[in-house]
Amino acid sequence: MKNPVQATLAVALTVSLLAGCSTDSGEEATGPEAGNATTAASDTGSEAQTAFPVTIEHFRGTTTLEKKPERVVVLDNSYLENVIALGDDSVVGYASFNGSGIPPYVTEEQKKLVADAVDVGDVKEPSLEMVAALQPDLILSSDYRSKDFYDQLSEIAPTVYSEKAGTTWRENLILTGKALGMEERAHEVLDGIVDRAHAIGEDIEAKEGRPTVSIVRLAPNMRMFRDTSFPGSLIADVGLPRPENQIAPKDAPEEIFTDCSAETVGDIDADLILYMAPEEDSDRYPAWKEEVAPVMEGSLWANLRGEKKPVWDRVWYMNVSPLAAPLLLDDVAEMFDVDNHRDDN
């Protein structure tokens, strides 16, 4: 499918820059950050692909892609997962996040899609020389992750940015679909997630009514996650209510959490309290356990009336994506012992 470029980085950088493949206009986008693509869909059913060329409006301007990208570099971890979720095998390079490149929960089949892709460095400081050496025909990222690199990246290849990486995860998947000529597939993935969440919610309501759900992180700092956060948005799709202090103000939907402290642990109470934690067999678990001990061994924690359950932080918080979302819904279905409504059941 693709092989890492073996030429020296300096030569590859020169080749990429001379290619003149950037088509970003430099104009600031005026529409939603996901933008609107100029498309002409084919009539091949659910597998329909967008016809190229396609012009995409995004956070940093407009970018025209003359043909379907075949060599894509993603510099925000959520975009790597977007491409995998779409079933596309065009990624040749990716930036790592929290020491991890390919997320640990991808399936063996999904790993095959990125088997030859290479790590180009951390999301905070990717190697632009390595990016250029891969000779991409599309670079995907967010301004949140890669704000300082847009102009340089645009000289290497056509570059498409969203503004954010978290609260707009759904819009970012659609943006990814547009850039890859797979917008219809992106909508199918999102519709499948939402439909499944609704079905799980209906089963829960029939069995237990509508219990309130609190979503919190205890370390490295204490936060209650609002309904606008990644896990909060999916719990909203399920239809489970949240405590009032975990509802985002209408004038500030981008505020995804509320700070709390060891002294205000009582504020996190609900029928079900979900707290984010590493896996017990992970390298991160001992340090996390030590850090949260003062809270979890305190009387305020013990006196919370709700049932407390740990949830894997990589799925519920760290990796905001259409790959993590189905796993989060798996957790919810298991907690309430209802059908998880997976297609492969």
Residue pairs with C-beta under 8 A, 6 or more apart in sequence:
1 89
1 115
1 116
2 70
2 71
2 90
2 92
2 116
3 116
4 92
4 116
4 118
4 134
5 12
5 133
5 134
5 135
7 15
7 133
8 133
9 129
9 130
9 132
9 133
10 129
12 129
12 132
12 133
12 134
12 135
13 128
13 129
13 132
13 133
13 156
15 135
16 132
16 133
16 135
16 155
16 156
16 157
17 132
17 155
17 156
19 135
21 137
21 156
21 157
21 158
22 154
22 155
22 156
22 157
22 158
22 159
23 63
23 64
23 65
23 66
23 158
24 60
24 61
24 62
24 63
24 154
24 158
24 159
25 61
25 62
25 63
26 61
27 61
27 62
28 60
28 61
29 35
29 57
29 58
29 59
29 60
29 61
29 62
31 57
32 171
33 58
33 59
33 162
33 163
33 164
33 168
33 171
33 175
34 58
34 162
34 168
34 171
34 172
34 174
34 175
34 178
35 56
35 57
35 58
35 59
35 62
35 175
35 178
36 57
37 50
37 54
37 55
37 56
37 57
37 178
37 183
38 54
38 55
39 50
39 51
39 54
39 178
39 183
40 50
40 51
41 48
41 49
41 50
41 51
41 183
41 184
42 48
42 49
42 51
46 184
46 185
46 188
47 185
48 184
49 68
49 181
49 182
49 184
50 178
50 181
50 182
50 183
50 184
51 181
52 65
52 66
52 67
52 68
52 181
53 64
53 65
53 66
53 67
54 64
54 65
54 178
54 179
54 181
55 62
55 63
55 64
55 65
56 62
56 63
56 64
56 65
56 160
56 175
56 178
56 179
58 160
58 161
58 162
58 175
59 142
59 143
59 161
59 162
59 163
60 143
60 150
60 159
60 161
63 158
63 159
63 160
64 158
65 137
65 138
65 158
65 179
67 137
68 180
68 181
69 90
69 136
69 137
69 138
69 179
69 180
70 90
70 137
71 90
71 92
71 134
71 135
71 136
71 137
71 138
72 83
72 88
72 90
72 91
72 92
72 136
72 137
72 138
72 139
72 140
72 180
73 91
73 92
73 93
73 94
73 120
73 131
73 134
73 136
73 138
73 139
73 140
73 157
74 80
74 82
74 83
74 91
74 93
74 94
74 95
74 139
74 140
74 141
75 94
75 95
75 120
75 123
75 126
75 131
75 139
75 140
75 141
75 145
75 146
75 149
75 153
76 95
76 123
76 140
76 141
76 142
76 144
76 145
76 146
76 165
77 94
77 95
77 96
77 97
77 100
77 101
77 103
77 123
77 319
77 321
78 142
78 165
78 166
78 169
78 172
78 319
78 320
78 321
79 140
79 141
79 142
79 172
79 176
80 91
80 94
80 101
80 102
80 103
80 114
81 103
81 319
81 321
81 322
81 323
81 324
82 140
82 172
82 173
82 176
82 177
82 186
82 321
82 322
83 90
83 91
83 113
83 140
83 176
83 180
84 91
84 106
84 110
84 113
84 114
84 323
85 173
85 189
85 321
85 322
85 323
86 173
86 176
86 177
86 180
86 182
86 185
86 186
86 189
87 113
87 185
88 113
88 180
88 182
89 112
89 113
89 114
90 138
90 180
91 113
91 114
91 117
92 116
92 117
92 118
92 134
92 136
93 117
93 118
93 119
93 120
93 130
93 131
93 134
93 136
94 101
94 102
94 114
94 117
94 118
94 119
94 120
95 101
95 119
95 120
95 121
95 122
95 123
95 126
95 141
95 145
96 119
96 121
96 122
96 123
97 122
97 123
97 318
97 319
98 318
101 119
102 111
102 114
103 314
103 319
103 321
103 323
103 324
104 314
105 314
105 315
105 319
105 323
105 324
105 327
106 323
110 323
118 130
118 134
120 126
120 127
120 130
120 131
120 134
121 127
121 130
123 145
123 146
124 145
126 146
126 149
128 149
128 152
128 153
128 156
131 139
131 153
131 156
132 156
135 157
136 156
136 157
137 157
137 158
138 157
138 158
138 159
138 160
138 179
138 180
139 153
139 156
139 157
139 158
139 159
139 160
140 159
140 160
140 161
140 176
140 179
141 149
141 153
141 159
141 161
142 161
142 162
142 163
142 164
142 165
142 172
143 150
143 161
143 162
143 163
143 164
144 163
144 164
144 165
144 166
145 165
146 153
146 161
150 159
150 161
153 159
160 175
160 179
162 168
162 171
162 172
162 175
164 172
164 254
165 172
165 320
166 229
166 230
166 256
166 320
167 228
167 229
167 230
167 233
167 253
167 254
167 256
169 230
169 320
169 321
169 322
170 190
170 233
173 186
173 189
173 190
173 322
174 183
174 186
174 187
174 190
176 182
176 186
177 183
177 184
177 185
177 186
177 187
178 186
189 322
190 322
192 343
193 234
193 237
193 322
193 325
193 326
193 329
194 237
196 326
196 329
196 340
196 341
196 342
197 234
197 237
197 238
197 239
197 329
198 237
198 238
198 239
199 339
199 341
200 238
200 329
200 332
200 333
200 336
200 338
200 339
200 340
200 341
201 237
201 238
201 239
201 240
202 239
203 333
203 336
203 338
203 339
203 341
204 210
204 211
204 238
204 239
204 240
204 332
204 336
204 338
205 239
207 336
207 337
207 338
208 336
210 239
210 240
210 241
211 240
211 241
211 270
211 271
211 272
212 240
212 241
212 242
212 243
212 270
212 271
212 272
212 306
213 235
213 240
213 241
213 242
213 270
213 271
213 272
213 274
214 224
214 242
214 243
214 246
214 268
214 269
214 270
214 272
214 273
214 274
214 306
215 224
215 225
215 229
215 231
215 232
215 235
215 242
215 246
215 274
215 276
215 316
216 222
216 223
216 224
216 225
216 260
216 268
216 273
216 274
216 275
216 276
217 223
217 225
217 257
217 275
217 276
217 313
217 317
218 275
218 276
218 277
218 291
218 292
218 295
218 296
219 288
219 291
219 292
220 291
221 259
222 259
222 260
222 261
222 262
222 295
223 257
223 258
223 259
223 260
224 243
224 245
224 246
224 257
224 258
224 259
224 260
224 267
224 268
225 231
225 232
225 246
225 256
225 257
225 317
226 232
226 242
226 246
226 247
226 248
226 255
226 256
226 257
226 258
227 233
227 235
227 236
227 242
227 246
227 247
227 248
228 248
228 253
228 254
228 255
228 256
229 256
229 257
230 256
230 316
230 317
230 320
230 324
230 325
231 274
231 311
231 316
231 317
231 328
232 242
232 246
232 256
234 325
234 328
234 329
234 332
235 242
235 332
236 242
238 329
238 332
242 270
243 268
243 269
243 270
245 258
245 267
246 258
248 255
248 256
249 255
260 267
260 268
262 294
262 295
262 298
262 300
263 300
265 295
265 298
265 300
265 301
265 304
266 300
266 303
266 304
268 304
269 304
269 305
269 306
270 306
271 306
271 307
272 306
272 307
272 309
272 335
273 304
273 306
273 307
273 308
273 309
274 309
274 310
274 311
274 316
275 308
275 309
275 310
275 311
276 310
276 311
276 312
276 313
276 316
276 317
277 285
277 288
277 292
277 310
277 311
277 312
277 313
278 284
278 285
278 288
278 312
278 313
278 314
279 285
279 312
295 301
301 308
309 335
311 328
311 331
312 327
312 331
314 324
315 324
315 327
315 328
315 331
316 324
316 328
316 331
326 342
329 340
330 340
330 342
333 339
333 340
333 341
334 340
339 345
